[in-house]
Each structure stands twice: as C-alpha cells, then as structure tokens.
C-alpha cells in the first residue's frame, strides 16, 4: 500500500480499520447478556446456547491464520472488504434466525467473516505505520478492543431491557448491518489503495490453482483440525472424551509444525506460517503476556454478568452499565500508552499485570462487602475501573511490542497466530472459571461462587505477570546489547587516536 495517502489522513485510515473491529468484538461480549432472551425467544437448550457463544469464537480462531497468510500473499485490502461483507450479511442472518440451528450456523459464519477481517487490520497497521505512529495506532486499536469488550454488555443490555420481547436479542446482531454498510463506504473512500504488488504477492487476476497452493492447503487442514480439536473440550466435551480430543489436537498441531518446517526447507516462501517468527523473543514473549492475560480477563465479565443478573436479580441493562468504569479508563489511557510504548512498554506490562491481580482480588472483596452494611455497587465499579486501567496498560503495549520486529510481509500471519492463541486461551479460561463458579454455586451462594472465582482469576493473572517480568528483562538485555554495539565504533576510533 502507498503510505502517501495514509500520511495525509491517518485518522480516517484508523476509523476505516477499527470500526469493523469494534463490531466484530462487540458480537462476543454483547451476546452474553442476551443469552436468557435467546433461550426464551428460540426455546433453545443449554447446548445450543453454549454454541451461540462458542461457535463464533471457534470459527474466528480457525480463520485467523490462513486469512493472515492470504493477506500477506495477495494483498490485504480485498480480504478486508470480503471480511466486512461476510460479517454484515451473516449478522443479518443471525438477526432473522427462526430456530437455534439457524442462529448457530449464522454465528459460525459471522466468526469466519470476523476471522478474515482481523489479521488484515493488524497487517495494514504494521505496513502503514512506523515507530511512535505505529505504537499510537496499536494504542487506538487496543482502545477499540477494550471498549468493545467492556461496552458490549451495556449495549446488549440496552437492547434486551428496553425493547419488546424477542426483539432485543435480534438487535444485538442487526446493529452490525448498518455498521458494515458505513464501513464499506468509508473504507472505499479512505483506505489507501495498494502499490504495485511486490514479488511475494500475486495479482488477484493471477490467482491460478498454482497460486492457491501457496496458501499451503495441507498446513491449512492440519492447523484448522488442531484448533478445533483443542478448543472443542472447552466448548462441548468437558469429560474424558474431551481430554482425548485435546490430546489428539496437540498431536495434530505438532504435525502441523513438522509440516511447516519441512515445507520451508523445500521452499522458504511456501509455509503458511514462517516459523522463524518464534525465534523473535519480542514476538514470543509479548504475545504470551497477552494470551495469558486473555485467559483470565474475559471470564471476569462472564462471571460478573451471572452474579449481577442471577445472584442479585438486576436487569441486563444495569449489568451492562457496570462495565462503564472499565470502558472509561480504557478510553482515557490506551492511546497514550500506545504512544509511549516504544520507550516504556515493558514497564507498562509489569504495572498492568500487577494492577489486574489487585483489581480481581478487589472484585472478590467488593462482593464480600455486599453481605455487610458497607456493601455497594460503587465499590464494584471502582475495582472494575482498575481492571480497565490494567487493560489500557497491557493490551496496546503487548500488541505493539510483539509486532515491533516482525517484517511487514509476515504481519498478517503473525497477527493471525497471536490472535488464534488468544482465542484458544480465552476459551480455556472461560471454561475453567465458569466450571469453578457453577461447582461452587451447587453447594453455596452466588456471592461465594463469585469470591472463589475472583481468587482463581487472580492466581491465573500471576502467569501473565511472570511472563511480563521475563519480557521486561529480555527487553533490558536487548537494549544494553544494542547500546554496546553502538559504542563499539566509538571505542575503536578512540583506540586509533
């Protein structure tokens, strides 16, 4: 892509890129508060409801890496438009669903559309921006991610509580349709058109069968099968069969890794994912921080929704409104964190993970206070604000640092791999924490279940903190090595004198 147009209108470019991202992620969090209404409206059983949430995430995870690779090969603009159109049309299909099967098919297709879209956004940011501007762009992207996760329950609650029965949950999907139409218009006007395709990209008119082989179909099948087998136990089969499926999935992923190595030895440009990505410490460590954080962060909102609606008897709108303090902190700080990440990024990660642990412990303490004379939802709002601050520190810093050494022509695949890991870890965390919540609830109260779940989430956050400390240490070592290498010519010159 040409950078000239981007430099003239960077704000317009970011609006075009991030608006569909907001809608795609909103479709995860807003549906959480709509589940009871869907259950009544479509007479859906618990298994069907589980797939309403998880089918989207599963399809999203499957599409990310091959879509990223396709964008790296053939250009990202066309796939961006494909993802937007697919997401908009399948959102309409979900909104008019007449039974659970139709809704779940639509949700899977929505996930595929979002999965095609996401790596193109990351790839275009990596390609169009450099240095502090890239950090600021990733900061804005993280603001949008955080706002979508945090305000989704509020928007969903608004539709469910303030519209007629069997209409509100449909609006949580239907709202994506006008967004998709607007995005198509502004993207056509504002997104830079590609420069002549470089050697590693193929013209859309030249996508012959031979060109399609460059997408690595064997790798595509192996990776998709591995992801499905690993994620299914956290969605449907939480038993010995699920454990066997997960083990089989790990074996398939190991086979995919072997295949990618073998393919690269034959042709360096052939693999779906260049495994040299995993030799970049900045990519591996910072992606790990973010993946581990996503194991623990989304379950907070899932547990909070259950506790407020089922435990305290509040409506979906109030349950959603509790996300506002977090959203406000994200809106205030994410972009600034992204701007200063090149200089302070590792410190942001350490501070953010420490705050996340403190905030989740604070959630448990706030719930405990509910049983005393000092209990108030205001306490819960304060600690959720701290949770938003942790998101504002962690997500833009980790995203920017993870991509800082990734070449632009590998950005789509790199972003797809990182996002896939986040989806898998999120599914694991949701399954684990919800399992604990309902196990405790079976013999106790919602308050006890919430306090135990908060303590467990805090323990899970320590893994992200440990990785953040390791990433910060590695960044310090790399900076010292760079300073020493810069000093060598000066020392040599001094010795010569």
Secondary structure, DSSP 8 states (H G I E B T S, - for coil): --HHHHHH-HHHHHHHHHHHHHHHHHHHHHHHHHHHHHHHHHT--HHHHHHHHHHHHHHHHHHHHHHHHHHHHH-HHHHHHHHHHHHHHHHHHHHT--SHHHHHHHHHHHHHHHHHHHHHHHHHHHHH--HHHHHHHHHHHHHHHHHHHHHHHHHHHHHHHHS-TTTHHHHHHHHHHHHHHHHHHHHHHHS----S--TTS--GGG--HHHHHTT-HHHHHHHHHHHHHHHHHHHT--SHHHHHHHHHHHHHHHHHHHHHHHHHHH-TTTSSS-GGGGG-HHHHHHHHHHHHHHHHHHHHHHHHHHIIIIIS---HHHHHHTTHHHHHHHHHHHHHHHHHHHHHHHHHHHHHHHHHHHHHHHHHHHHHHTTSTT--HHHHHHHHHHHHHHHHHHHHHHHHHHHTTS-GGGHHHHHHHHHHHHHHHHHHHHHHHHHHHHHHHTTS-HHHHHHHHHHHHHHHHHHHHHHHHHHHHHHHHHHHHHHHHHHHHHHHHHHH-
